[in-house]
């Protein structure tokens, strides 16, 4: 069993909200002079990287005949449960 360290849906939702705010500012006054720093503070790219690395690991396991169960550990049903067996 391996924990993939992907944050729960609430953390992801907050991150994408922050990303939206810096990409679509409500006014010119809210434009950031340090856009890349603001982007980094959203942690969105880190989370997307975790998801893609996790997906790659899962595909690798499936290709090599392993069974895989993906489960959201905090009990929320916001993540699709996937099960495969060979």
N, C-alpha and C positions, 0 to 999 in steps of 0.2 A: 504494500500500500504506500502511496506517495501523495503528500499534500502539495498542491501546485501553487499555493500562495496567491491565488487570484482573489482580490477583495470581494466583499459581498456587494449586492446590488445597490445598497445605499451609498457606499463609497464610490462605486462606479458612476452612479447618477450624479453625485456631487462633482465628480471630476469632469464629466461631460458638460455639466452646467457651467463650470468655470471656463472650460474650453469655448463654449458658445459665447460667453460674456466677453472674452478677449477677441474672438473672431468677428463678433457682431455687436460692437459697443453701442450702448443706447444713445450716447451723445459724444461729441468730439471731446468734451471734458473728461470722459472716461477712457479715452485712448491712452494706452500705456506707451511710455517712451522706451521701455525695456520689454518689448514683446516676447523675445525669446526667454527671458527670465520668467515672465508671466506664464508662458507656455510650460516651462519646466515645473512651475509651482502647481499646475493642474494635475501633474503626474499621469496625464492621459497617455503619453507615448510609452511610459513605463508599463502601464497596465495593458496596453495593446501588445507590447512586446511579450509580456507574460502570457497573454492569451495565445499568441502565435507560437511561442515556444512550447506551450502546453499542447496545442493542436498538433504540432510537429511530432512531439513525443508520443502522443496517442496514435497518430498515423503509423509511426515506426513500429509501435507495439502490435498494432493490428496486422500490419504487413508481415510480421514475423510470427503470426499465429496465436498471439496472446488474447485473452479475454480482457475487456476493458469496461469498467463501470465508472461513469462520471456522476458525481453527487455533490450537491451544494451542502456544505458542512454546517451552515448556520440554521438550517431548517426551513428556509424560505423556498417556495416553489417557483421561483423566478428563473431557475436554470433548468433547461431540458435535461432529463435523465437519459443517458444513452447506455445501452448494454449491447455488447457483441460477444459472440462465442464462436469457436471454431470446432 
